[in-house]
Amino acid sequence: MSHEMEMEDFVRLKDAEIAALREQTDNLVAMICGKDREISSLTERLNRMTVALDDALGIVRGMRARLEALDL
């Protein structure tokens, strides 16, 4: 095999390796983007739950204040 053919084979091999790495990178980026959307969704849900808990705490505090005012 001539040196030129060896170099062509080497370049083809490296091109294939690069293509495989690009595909893996694209897959990882897609996975990260999906996780980012999932995290954003969960953060949104947690924020809504926090607001609901704050509302409930306000109601409980109000009821406690009324009970204390009745001095039973």
PyMOL Python script that loads the backbone (N, CA, C, O; Angstrom):
from pymol import cmd

cmd.read_pdbstr("""\
ATOM      1  N   MET A   1       0.856  -1.170   0.000  1.00  0.00           N
ATOM      2  CA  MET A   1       0.000   0.000   0.000  1.00  0.00           C
ATOM      3  C   MET A   1       0.897   1.227   0.000  1.00  0.00           C
ATOM      4  O   MET A   1       1.853   1.306   0.772  1.00  0.00           O
ATOM      5  N   SER A   2       0.594   2.165  -0.851  1.00  0.00           N
ATOM      6  CA  SER A   2       1.434   3.354  -0.940  1.00  0.00           C
ATOM      7  C   SER A   2       1.160   4.280   0.244  1.00  0.00           C
ATOM      8  O   SER A   2       0.139   4.179   0.924  1.00  0.00           O
ATOM      9  N   HIS A   3       2.086   5.159   0.453  1.00  0.00           N
ATOM     10  CA  HIS A   3       1.960   6.124   1.554  1.00  0.00           C
ATOM     11  C   HIS A   3       0.727   7.004   1.350  1.00  0.00           C
ATOM     12  O   HIS A   3       0.027   7.345   2.303  1.00  0.00           O
ATOM     13  N   GLU A   4       0.476   7.362   0.102  1.00  0.00           N
ATOM     14  CA  GLU A   4      -0.681   8.208  -0.216  1.00  0.00           C
ATOM     15  C   GLU A   4      -1.989   7.495   0.143  1.00  0.00           C
ATOM     16  O   GLU A   4      -2.903   8.108   0.695  1.00  0.00           O
ATOM     17  N   MET A   5      -2.073   6.207  -0.171  1.00  0.00           N
ATOM     18  CA  MET A   5      -3.279   5.433   0.157  1.00  0.00           C
ATOM     19  C   MET A   5      -3.438   5.300   1.676  1.00  0.00           C
ATOM     20  O   MET A   5      -4.550   5.357   2.202  1.00  0.00           O
ATOM     21  N   GLU A   6      -2.304   5.121   2.373  1.00  0.00           N
ATOM     22  CA  GLU A   6      -2.357   5.040   3.825  1.00  0.00           C
ATOM     23  C   GLU A   6      -2.883   6.343   4.420  1.00  0.00           C
ATOM     24  O   GLU A   6      -3.684   6.334   5.355  1.00  0.00           O
ATOM     25  N   MET A   7      -2.428   7.449   3.871  1.00  0.00           N
ATOM     26  CA  MET A   7      -2.886   8.751   4.351  1.00  0.00           C
ATOM     27  C   MET A   7      -4.383   8.940   4.068  1.00  0.00           C
ATOM     28  O   MET A   7      -5.112   9.457   4.914  1.00  0.00           O
ATOM     29  N   GLU A   8      -4.832   8.526   2.898  1.00  0.00           N
ATOM     30  CA  GLU A   8      -6.255   8.630   2.558  1.00  0.00           C
ATOM     31  C   GLU A   8      -7.096   7.780   3.512  1.00  0.00           C
ATOM     32  O   GLU A   8      -8.154   8.213   3.969  1.00  0.00           O
ATOM     33  N   ASP A   9      -6.622   6.571   3.808  1.00  0.00           N
ATOM     34  CA  ASP A   9      -7.330   5.708   4.764  1.00  0.00           C
ATOM     35  C   ASP A   9      -7.367   6.349   6.152  1.00  0.00           C
ATOM     36  O   ASP A   9      -8.393   6.321   6.832  1.00  0.00           O
ATOM     37  N   PHE A  10      -6.254   6.917   6.556  1.00  0.00           N
ATOM     38  CA  PHE A  10      -6.185   7.578   7.849  1.00  0.00           C
ATOM     39  C   PHE A  10      -7.171   8.744   7.908  1.00  0.00           C
ATOM     40  O   PHE A  10      -7.881   8.913   8.900  1.00  0.00           O
ATOM     41  N   VAL A  11      -7.213   9.541   6.852  1.00  0.00           N
ATOM     42  CA  VAL A  11      -8.123  10.693   6.801  1.00  0.00           C
ATOM     43  C   VAL A  11      -9.575  10.218   6.836  1.00  0.00           C
ATOM     44  O   VAL A  11     -10.400  10.805   7.536  1.00  0.00           O
ATOM     45  N   ARG A  12      -9.892   9.164   6.091  1.00  0.00           N
ATOM     46  CA  ARG A  12     -11.260   8.613   6.111  1.00  0.00           C
ATOM     47  C   ARG A  12     -11.633   8.134   7.514  1.00  0.00           C
ATOM     48  O   ARG A  12     -12.748   8.368   7.980  1.00  0.00           O
ATOM     49  N   LEU A  13     -10.701   7.468   8.177  1.00  0.00           N
ATOM     50  CA  LEU A  13     -10.940   6.983   9.539  1.00  0.00           C
ATOM     51  C   LEU A  13     -11.196   8.157  10.489  1.00  0.00           C
ATOM     52  O   LEU A  13     -12.128   8.129  11.293  1.00  0.00           O
ATOM     53  N   LYS A  14     -10.372   9.162  10.384  1.00  0.00           N
ATOM     54  CA  LYS A  14     -10.537  10.333  11.252  1.00  0.00           C
ATOM     55  C   LYS A  14     -11.846  11.062  10.924  1.00  0.00           C
ATOM     56  O   LYS A  14     -12.525  11.527  11.839  1.00  0.00           O
ATOM     57  N   ASP A  15     -12.208  11.170   9.669  1.00  0.00           N
ATOM     58  CA  ASP A  15     -13.484  11.784   9.294  1.00  0.00           C
ATOM     59  C   ASP A  15     -14.654  11.017   9.902  1.00  0.00           C
ATOM     60  O   ASP A  15     -15.616  11.620  10.379  1.00  0.00           O
ATOM     61  N   ALA A  16     -14.570   9.686   9.885  1.00  0.00           N
ATOM     62  CA  ALA A  16     -15.626   8.857  10.471  1.00  0.00           C
ATOM     63  C   ALA A  16     -15.685   9.058  11.987  1.00  0.00           C
ATOM     64  O   ALA A  16     -16.769   9.142  12.565  1.00  0.00           O
ATOM     65  N   GLU A  17     -14.518   9.133  12.625  1.00  0.00           N
ATOM     66  CA  GLU A  17     -14.481   9.375  14.068  1.00  0.00           C
ATOM     67  C   GLU A  17     -15.085  10.739  14.412  1.00  0.00           C
ATOM     68  O   GLU A  17     -15.841  10.867  15.375  1.00  0.00           O
ATOM     69  N   ILE A  18     -14.748  11.741  13.624  1.00  0.00           N
ATOM     70  CA  ILE A  18     -15.287  13.085  13.833  1.00  0.00           C
ATOM     71  C   ILE A  18     -16.800  13.088  13.649  1.00  0.00           C
ATOM     72  O   ILE A  18     -17.520  13.700  14.437  1.00  0.00           O
ATOM     73  N   ALA A  19     -17.280  12.414  12.623  1.00  0.00           N
ATOM     74  CA  ALA A  19     -18.726  12.341  12.388  1.00  0.00           C
ATOM     75  C   ALA A  19     -19.430  11.673  13.560  1.00  0.00           C
ATOM     76  O   ALA A  19     -20.498  12.117  13.979  1.00  0.00           O
ATOM     77  N   ALA A  20     -18.835  10.606  14.091  1.00  0.00           N
ATOM     78  CA  ALA A  20     -19.423   9.904  15.233  1.00  0.00           C
ATOM     79  C   ALA A  20     -19.441  10.814  16.461  1.00  0.00           C
ATOM     80  O   ALA A  20     -20.424  10.843  17.202  1.00  0.00           O
ATOM     81  N   LEU A  21     -18.363  11.550  16.672  1.00  0.00           N
ATOM     82  CA  LEU A  21     -18.308  12.475  17.804  1.00  0.00           C
ATOM     83  C   LEU A  21     -19.327  13.602  17.647  1.00  0.00           C
ATOM     84  O   LEU A  21     -19.943  14.026  18.625  1.00  0.00           O
ATOM     85  N   ARG A  22     -19.501  14.083  16.426  1.00  0.00           N
ATOM     86  CA  ARG A  22     -20.513  15.121  16.180  1.00  0.00           C
ATOM     87  C   ARG A  22     -21.911  14.596  16.495  1.00  0.00           C
ATOM     88  O   ARG A  22     -22.725  15.304  17.087  1.00  0.00           O
ATOM     89  N   GLU A  23     -22.185  13.368  16.104  1.00  0.00           N
ATOM     90  CA  GLU A  23     -23.493  12.772  16.377  1.00  0.00           C
ATOM     91  C   GLU A  23     -23.702  12.623  17.883  1.00  0.00           C
ATOM     92  O   GLU A  23     -24.775  12.931  18.401  1.00  0.00           O
ATOM     93  N   GLN A  24     -22.671  12.150  18.580  1.00  0.00           N
ATOM     94  CA  GLN A  24     -22.769  12.022  20.035  1.00  0.00           C
ATOM     95  C   GLN A  24     -22.996  13.382  20.693  1.00  0.00           C
ATOM     96  O   GLN A  24     -23.787  13.505  21.628  1.00  0.00           O
ATOM     97  N   THR A  25     -22.299  14.392  20.197  1.00  0.00           N
ATOM     98  CA  THR A  25     -22.454  15.746  20.733  1.00  0.00           C
ATOM     99  C   THR A  25     -23.866  16.253  20.497  1.00  0.00           C
ATOM    100  O   THR A  25     -24.480  16.824  21.398  1.00  0.00           O
ATOM    101  N   ASP A  26     -24.389  16.050  19.288  1.00  0.00           N
ATOM    102  CA  ASP A  26     -25.763  16.470  18.985  1.00  0.00           C
ATOM    103  C   ASP A  26     -26.761  15.770  19.904  1.00  0.00           C
ATOM    104  O   ASP A  26     -27.707  16.391  20.387  1.00  0.00           O
ATOM    105  N   ASN A  27     -26.550  14.484  20.142  1.00  0.00           N
ATOM    106  CA  ASN A  27     -27.435  13.727  21.037  1.00  0.00           C
ATOM    107  C   ASN A  27     -27.367  14.260  22.460  1.00  0.00           C
ATOM    108  O   ASN A  27     -28.391  14.389  23.131  1.00  0.00           O
ATOM    109  N   LEU A  28     -26.156  14.571  22.921  1.00  0.00           N
ATOM    110  CA  LEU A  28     -26.001  15.118  24.267  1.00  0.00           C
ATOM    111  C   LEU A  28     -26.655  16.490  24.389  1.00  0.00           C
ATOM    112  O   LEU A  28     -27.298  16.784  25.396  1.00  0.00           O
ATOM    113  N   VAL A  29     -26.497  17.315  23.384  1.00  0.00           N
ATOM    114  CA  VAL A  29     -27.123  18.643  23.397  1.00  0.00           C
ATOM    115  C   VAL A  29     -28.638  18.499  23.447  1.00  0.00           C
ATOM    116  O   VAL A  29     -29.302  19.211  24.201  1.00  0.00           O
ATOM    117  N   ALA A  30     -29.189  17.595  22.659  1.00  0.00           N
ATOM    118  CA  ALA A  30     -30.638  17.370  22.669  1.00  0.00           C
ATOM    119  C   ALA A  30     -31.100  16.883  24.043  1.00  0.00           C
ATOM    120  O   ALA A  30     -32.144  17.309  24.539  1.00  0.00           O
ATOM    121  N   MET A  31     -30.328  16.000  24.647  1.00  0.00           N
ATOM    122  CA  MET A  31     -30.684  15.491  25.964  1.00  0.00           C
ATOM    123  C   MET A  31     -30.631  16.618  26.998  1.00  0.00           C
ATOM    124  O   MET A  31     -31.529  16.731  27.832  1.00  0.00           O
ATOM    125  N   ILE A  32     -29.601  17.442  26.952  1.00  0.00           N
ATOM    126  CA  ILE A  32     -29.464  18.561  27.884  1.00  0.00           C
ATOM    127  C   ILE A  32     -30.614  19.547  27.708  1.00  0.00           C
ATOM    128  O   ILE A  32     -31.161  20.040  28.694  1.00  0.00           O
ATOM    129  N   CYS A  33     -30.983  19.835  26.466  1.00  0.00           N
ATOM    130  CA  CYS A  33     -32.102  20.743  26.219  1.00  0.00           C
ATOM    131  C   CYS A  33     -33.393  20.167  26.790  1.00  0.00           C
ATOM    132  O   CYS A  33     -34.199  20.898  27.367  1.00  0.00           O
ATOM    133  N   GLY A  34     -33.589  18.870  26.634  1.00  0.00           N
ATOM    134  CA  GLY A  34     -34.772  18.219  27.195  1.00  0.00           C
ATOM    135  C   GLY A  34     -34.782  18.306  28.711  1.00  0.00           C
ATOM    136  O   GLY A  34     -35.823  18.573  29.313  1.00  0.00           O
ATOM    137  N   LYS A  35     -33.631  18.083  29.331  1.00  0.00           N
ATOM    138  CA  LYS A  35     -33.536  18.180  30.790  1.00  0.00           C
ATOM    139  C   LYS A  35     -33.761  19.617  31.242  1.00  0.00           C
ATOM    140  O   LYS A  35     -34.373  19.853  32.284  1.00  0.00           O
ATOM    141  N   ASP A  36     -33.271  20.575  30.465  1.00  0.00           N
ATOM    142  CA  ASP A  36     -33.462  21.981  30.811  1.00  0.00           C
ATOM    143  C   ASP A  36     -34.949  22.328  30.804  1.00  0.00           C
ATOM    144  O   ASP A  36     -35.432  23.025  31.697  1.00  0.00           O
ATOM    145  N   ARG A  37     -35.666  21.844  29.802  1.00  0.00           N
ATOM    146  CA  ARG A  37     -37.123  22.085  29.749  1.00  0.00           C
ATOM    147  C   ARG A  37     -37.820  21.407  30.917  1.00  0.00           C
ATOM    148  O   ARG A  37     -38.741  21.968  31.510  1.00  0.00           O
ATOM    149  N   GLU A  38     -37.377  20.198  31.243  1.00  0.00           N
ATOM    150  CA  GLU A  38     -37.958  19.459  32.370  1.00  0.00           C
ATOM    151  C   GLU A  38     -37.716  20.215  33.685  1.00  0.00           C
ATOM    152  O   GLU A  38     -38.622  20.339  34.509  1.00  0.00           O
ATOM    153  N   ILE A  39     -36.505  20.713  33.872  1.00  0.00           N
ATOM    154  CA  ILE A  39     -36.174  21.472  35.079  1.00  0.00           C
ATOM    155  C   ILE A  39     -37.005  22.746  35.134  1.00  0.00           C
ATOM    156  O   ILE A  39     -37.508  23.106  36.199  1.00  0.00           O
ATOM    157  N   SER A  40     -37.158  23.431  34.011  1.00  0.00           N
ATOM    158  CA  SER A  40     -37.972  24.653  33.981  1.00  0.00           C
ATOM    159  C   SER A  40     -39.407  24.350  34.368  1.00  0.00           C
ATOM    160  O   SER A  40     -40.022  25.104  35.122  1.00  0.00           O
ATOM    161  N   SER A  41     -39.940  23.255  33.859  1.00  0.00           N
ATOM    162  CA  SER A  41     -41.307  22.862  34.179  1.00  0.00           C
ATOM    163  C   SER A  41     -41.452  22.553  35.665  1.00  0.00           C
ATOM    164  O   SER A  41     -42.416  22.976  36.303  1.00  0.00           O
ATOM    165  N   LEU A  42     -40.488  21.813  36.210  1.00  0.00           N
ATOM    166  CA  LEU A  42     -40.529  21.481  37.635  1.00  0.00           C
ATOM    167  C   LEU A  42     -40.390  22.736  38.497  1.00  0.00           C
ATOM    168  O   LEU A  42     -41.047  22.855  39.531  1.00  0.00           O
ATOM    169  N   THR A  43     -39.547  23.658  38.079  1.00  0.00           N
ATOM    170  CA  THR A  43     -39.380  24.913  38.818  1.00  0.00           C
ATOM    171  C   THR A  43     -40.677  25.703  38.824  1.00  0.00           C
ATOM    172  O   THR A  43     -41.062  26.277  39.843  1.00  0.00           O
ATOM    173  N   GLU A  44     -41.346  25.727  37.685  1.00  0.00           N
ATOM    174  CA  GLU A  44     -42.637  26.404  37.583  1.00  0.00           C
ATOM    175  C   GLU A  44     -43.648  25.778  38.549  1.00  0.00           C
ATOM    176  O   GLU A  44     -44.356  26.489  39.263  1.00  0.00           O
ATOM    177  N   ARG A  45     -43.708  24.449  38.565  1.00  0.00           N
ATOM    178  CA  ARG A  45     -44.627  23.746  39.466  1.00  0.00           C
ATOM    179  C   ARG A  45     -44.293  24.042  40.928  1.00  0.00           C
ATOM    180  O   ARG A  45     -45.191  24.275  41.738  1.00  0.00           O
ATOM    181  N   LEU A  46     -43.002  24.034  41.266  1.00  0.00           N
ATOM    182  CA  LEU A  46     -42.594  24.334  42.641  1.00  0.00           C
ATOM    183  C   LEU A  46     -42.974  25.759  43.035  1.00  0.00           C
ATOM    184  O   LEU A  46     -43.395  26.002  44.166  1.00  0.00           O
ATOM    185  N   ASN A  47     -42.826  26.693  42.111  1.00  0.00           N
ATOM    186  CA  ASN A  47     -43.218  28.074  42.396  1.00  0.00           C
ATOM    187  C   ASN A  47     -44.713  28.175  42.666  1.00  0.00           C
ATOM    188  O   ASN A  47     -45.128  28.880  43.585  1.00  0.00           O
ATOM    189  N   ARG A  48     -45.531  27.474  41.872  1.00  0.00           N
ATOM    190  CA  ARG A  48     -46.980  27.488  42.098  1.00  0.00           C
ATOM    191  C   ARG A  48     -47.328  26.847  43.436  1.00  0.00           C
ATOM    192  O   ARG A  48     -48.204  27.333  44.151  1.00  0.00           O
ATOM    193  N   MET A  49     -46.644  25.760  43.772  1.00  0.00           N
ATOM    194  CA  MET A  49     -46.894  25.090  45.048  1.00  0.00           C
ATOM    195  C   MET A  49     -46.493  25.988  46.218  1.00  0.00           C
ATOM    196  O   MET A  49     -47.169  26.010  47.246  1.00  0.00           O
ATOM    197  N   THR A  50     -45.410  26.719  46.064  1.00  0.00           N
ATOM    198  CA  THR A  50     -44.963  27.638  47.113  1.00  0.00           C
ATOM    199  C   THR A  50     -46.000  28.728  47.347  1.00  0.00           C
ATOM    200  O   THR A  50     -46.296  29.076  48.490  1.00  0.00           O
ATOM    201  N   VAL A  51     -46.549  29.264  46.264  1.00  0.00           N
ATOM    202  CA  VAL A  51     -47.597  30.279  46.386  1.00  0.00           C
ATOM    203  C   VAL A  51     -48.807  29.687  47.105  1.00  0.00           C
ATOM    204  O   VAL A  51     -49.372  30.326  47.993  1.00  0.00           O
ATOM    205  N   ALA A  52     -49.207  28.481  46.733  1.00  0.00           N
ATOM    206  CA  ALA A  52     -50.353  27.825  47.374  1.00  0.00           C
ATOM    207  C   ALA A  52     -50.087  27.594  48.862  1.00  0.00           C
ATOM    208  O   ALA A  52     -50.972  27.796  49.694  1.00  0.00           O
ATOM    209  N   LEU A  53     -48.873  27.172  49.193  1.00  0.00           N
ATOM    210  CA  LEU A  53     -48.523  26.960  50.599  1.00  0.00           C
ATOM    211  C   LEU A  53     -48.512  28.271  51.373  1.00  0.00           C
ATOM    212  O   LEU A  53     -48.961  28.322  52.517  1.00  0.00           O
ATOM    213  N   ASP A  54     -48.002  29.325  50.755  1.00  0.00           N
ATOM    214  CA  ASP A  54     -48.030  30.642  51.400  1.00  0.00           C
ATOM    215  C   ASP A  54     -49.463  31.088  51.656  1.00  0.00           C
ATOM    216  O   ASP A  54     -49.771  31.630  52.718  1.00  0.00           O
ATOM    217  N   ASP A  55     -50.342  30.859  50.679  1.00  0.00           N
ATOM    218  CA  ASP A  55     -51.760  31.197  50.853  1.00  0.00           C
ATOM    219  C   ASP A  55     -52.362  30.404  52.008  1.00  0.00           C
ATOM    220  O   ASP A  55     -53.065  30.960  52.852  1.00  0.00           O
ATOM    221  N   ALA A  56     -52.082  29.100  52.041  1.00  0.00           N
ATOM    222  CA  ALA A  56     -52.610  28.250  53.110  1.00  0.00           C
ATOM    223  C   ALA A  56     -52.078  28.699  54.466  1.00  0.00           C
ATOM    224  O   ALA A  56     -52.826  28.725  55.444  1.00  0.00           O
ATOM    225  N   LEU A  57     -50.812  29.048  54.536  1.00  0.00           N
ATOM    226  CA  LEU A  57     -50.223  29.518  55.790  1.00  0.00           C
ATOM    227  C   LEU A  57     -50.901  30.812  56.245  1.00  0.00           C
ATOM    228  O   LEU A  57     -51.152  31.003  57.435  1.00  0.00           O
ATOM    229  N   GLY A  58     -51.189  31.684  55.305  1.00  0.00           N
ATOM    230  CA  GLY A  58     -51.901  32.926  55.636  1.00  0.00           C
ATOM    231  C   GLY A  58     -53.274  32.641  56.212  1.00  0.00           C
ATOM    232  O   GLY A  58     -53.693  33.293  57.169  1.00  0.00           O
ATOM    233  N   ILE A  59     -53.976  31.679  55.645  1.00  0.00           N
ATOM    234  CA  ILE A  59     -55.298  31.296  56.143  1.00  0.00           C
ATOM    235  C   ILE A  59     -55.187  30.728  57.556  1.00  0.00           C
ATOM    236  O   ILE A  59     -55.971  31.091  58.433  1.00  0.00           O
ATOM    237  N   VAL A  60     -54.225  29.846  57.782  1.00  0.00           N
ATOM    238  CA  VAL A  60     -54.037  29.247  59.103  1.00  0.00           C
ATOM    239  C   VAL A  60     -53.703  30.323  60.133  1.00  0.00           C
ATOM    240  O   VAL A  60     -54.245  30.308  61.239  1.00  0.00           O
ATOM    241  N   ARG A  61     -52.838  31.236  59.791  1.00  0.00           N
ATOM    242  CA  ARG A  61     -52.479  32.320  60.718  1.00  0.00           C
ATOM    243  C   ARG A  61     -53.694  33.181  61.041  1.00  0.00           C
ATOM    244  O   ARG A  61     -53.891  33.595  62.184  1.00  0.00           O
ATOM    245  N   GLY A  62     -54.511  33.446  60.012  1.00  0.00           N
ATOM    246  CA  GLY A  62     -55.725  34.229  60.229  1.00  0.00           C
ATOM    247  C   GLY A  62     -56.692  33.515  61.158  1.00  0.00           C
ATOM    248  O   GLY A  62     -57.286  34.137  62.039  1.00  0.00           O
ATOM    249  N   MET A  63     -56.850  32.223  60.967  1.00  0.00           N
ATOM    250  CA  MET A  63     -57.744  31.445  61.832  1.00  0.00           C
ATOM    251  C   MET A  63     -57.214  31.418  63.265  1.00  0.00           C
ATOM    252  O   MET A  63     -57.978  31.550  64.221  1.00  0.00           O
ATOM    253  N   ARG A  64     -55.910  31.245  63.402  1.00  0.00           N
ATOM    254  CA  ARG A  64     -55.316  31.227  64.737  1.00  0.00           C
ATOM    255  C   ARG A  64     -55.527  32.561  65.451  1.00  0.00           C
ATOM    256  O   ARG A  64     -55.845  32.596  66.640  1.00  0.00           O
ATOM    257  N   ALA A  65     -55.346  33.654  64.713  1.00  0.00           N
ATOM    258  CA  ALA A  65     -55.548  34.979  65.303  1.00  0.00           C
ATOM    259  C   ALA A  65     -57.000  35.147  65.749  1.00  0.00           C
ATOM    260  O   ALA A  65     -57.263  35.710  66.811  1.00  0.00           O
ATOM    261  N   ARG A  66     -57.933  34.664  64.943  1.00  0.00           N
ATOM    262  CA  ARG A  66     -59.355  34.766  65.326  1.00  0.00           C
ATOM    263  C   ARG A  66     -59.642  33.937  66.575  1.00  0.00           C
ATOM    264  O   ARG A  66     -60.356  34.384  67.473  1.00  0.00           O
ATOM    265  N   LEU A  67     -59.072  32.709  66.628  1.00  0.00           N
ATOM    266  CA  LEU A  67     -59.271  31.866  67.800  1.00  0.00           C
ATOM    267  C   LEU A  67     -58.689  32.504  69.063  1.00  0.00           C
ATOM    268  O   LEU A  67     -59.296  32.467  70.133  1.00  0.00           O
ATOM    269  N   GLU A  68     -57.510  33.085  68.913  1.00  0.00           N
ATOM    270  CA  GLU A  68     -56.874  33.762  70.050  1.00  0.00           C
ATOM    271  C   GLU A  68     -57.704  34.966  70.491  1.00  0.00           C
ATOM    272  O   GLU A  68     -57.786  35.276  71.679  1.00  0.00           O
ATOM    273  N   ALA A  69     -58.318  35.641  69.515  1.00  0.00           N
ATOM    274  CA  ALA A  69     -59.167  36.800  69.833  1.00  0.00           C
ATOM    275  C   ALA A  69     -60.412  36.374  70.590  1.00  0.00           C
ATOM    276  O   ALA A  69     -60.919  37.131  71.419  1.00  0.00           O
ATOM    277  N   LEU A  70     -60.914  35.177  70.322  1.00  0.00           N
ATOM    278  CA  LEU A  70     -62.099  34.675  71.025  1.00  0.00           C
ATOM    279  C   LEU A  70     -61.768  34.319  72.474  1.00  0.00           C
ATOM    280  O   LEU A  70     -62.653  34.287  73.328  1.00  0.00           O
ATOM    281  N   ASP A  71     -60.499  34.055  72.744  1.00  0.00           N
ATOM    282  CA  ASP A  71     -60.003  33.747  74.075  1.00  0.00           C
ATOM    283  C   ASP A  71     -60.832  32.656  74.750  1.00  0.00           C
ATOM    284  O   ASP A  71     -61.383  32.838  75.835  1.00  0.00           O
ATOM    285  N   LEU A  72     -60.896  31.516  74.062  1.00  0.00           N
ATOM    286  CA  LEU A  72     -61.690  30.410  74.606  1.00  0.00           C
ATOM    287  C   LEU A  72     -60.910  29.682  75.631  1.00  0.00           C
ATOM    288  O   LEU A  72     -61.403  28.714  76.210  1.00  0.00           O
TER     289      LEU A  72
END
""", "prot")
cmd.dss("prot")
cmd.show_as("cartoon", "prot")
cmd.util.cbc("prot")
cmd.orient("prot")
